[in-house]
Amino acid sequence: MIGGKPMRIPKGDGLGMGRVLEETPRYLIETARELMAAPPIPGPSREPRNVIIAGLGGSAICGDLLINWLGGSIGLPILVSRNYALPRYANEHSLVIAISYSGNTSETIRQFLEAKEAGCQVAAIASGGRLEELCEMAGAPFLRVRPGFQPRAALPFMLLSLAHILKSYGIVDFSWREIESASSLLDSMRGSIGIGAPEDRNEARGLSRRLLGKFVSIYSAESMSGVARRFKDQLNENAKSPSRFEILPEAFHNDVEAQWPIPGSVAILIRRRDEGKEEAILLDQLRDLLSEGGGPVEEIRGLGEGLGSILSCVYFSDYVSYYLALEKGVDPTPVRRIEALKAALRGRGYLA
Ligand code: PA5
C-alpha cells in the first residue's frame, strides 16, 4: 500500500523490486527515527586517525554515498575498501566499519578479521550472518538492519546506519532533519516517476526507453562519484545491462581521447543542483564535447541540496534501471551470476 492505495505490481517484477523503490522514502524516515531512538553506540576507546569502510557491491556503495554527502567535513582519511585484504596502514589508530547486507560476504569478513588482528577498532552493519556473530564474540558495536531485502535495495537502512556510527563517534555531523527533508523530496518525486505515474509523463520511464539496447556511459564530478557508480551498478544488477562510469576532472585526462561518442552508447551526466562553479564548468564542457560528437547526451539533475541532491539522483536512476529491466523483460531482483560466482569461488577455496 502506498498512500493508502494498493500498489499495482508491474508484470515481470514478480519479486517486488518496484515495491521496495516505492517504499524507499518511508524506509528512510523510519530508519532515521529508529536510529535516533536507539541506545547510543559506545564511543571509540581511542580517537581514530583514519576510517576504513570495508565492503563490496551494494553494501560498499553506502560508503561512497556517505563520502559524497559528508566527506567535505571529515577531517580524517576515509577509504572504502573493496578488497579481500585491508590496506597495510590499518592499525590500532584505524576505525574499520565492515558493511555487508548478508553479513556473509567472504571479502568483508576477511577484512573484519584482519582488522581485529591488526588491533583496529571495529564495528559492523549487516542483517545478521557471520558478521553479527563475530561482533558478538568481539564485543564490537553491531547495527542490525532489516532482513529480507536485496543488498542494493537496503540502501536506506545501511547508509543511515553507517552515518549513525560515524556520528556517534564524532567523525561526522548532520541533522536528522536533513533526512526528513530528503525523504519528503523522494516522496514527492515518486508521484511523477513512480509506478503509478502517468507513463507518457514519467521521465524515468522515458529515459529507460532511450537506453534500451544501448551501452550507458555515466559521467559525474567527484562530488557525485558514488551516485555515478550506484547508477552503473543498478543498470548491471537490475537491468542486467552493461555500463561504465567516469569521473571528472579525471576523465578529461584520458577518457576524452577515446572515440567519443562510443558507438551505440548513450552518455548520461549526473549533476547536483547545488553544484559548485568548477563542477558546472567541467560538466558543461563535457556536455558540449559529447554533443559536438553527435552522440545522445542525457542529464540527470538532482533536486534539493546536500543529501537530498544525492538521493534524488539515486532515486531517479534506480527507477531508470528498474524500468529498463521491465522494458527488456528481465526480472530486476535476482542476481544469479553474483550468487553463482560466490559459490564457485568458495568451491575453489577462495578465502577459506
Ligand atoms: O547487490 C548485490 O547483490 C551485490 O553487489 C552484493 O551487495 C555484494 O555481492 C556483497 O554482498 P553483501 O552486500 O551481502 O555483502
Boltz pocket constraint, residues with backbone or C-beta under 6 A from the ligand:
constraints:
  - pocket:
      binder: B
      contacts: [[A, 56], [A, 57], [A, 58], [A, 59], [A, 60], [A, 99], [A, 100], [A, 101], [A, 102], [A, 103], [A, 104], [A, 105], [A, 108], [A, 150], [A, 151], [A, 152], [A, 237], [A, 335], [A, 338]]
      max_distance: 6.0
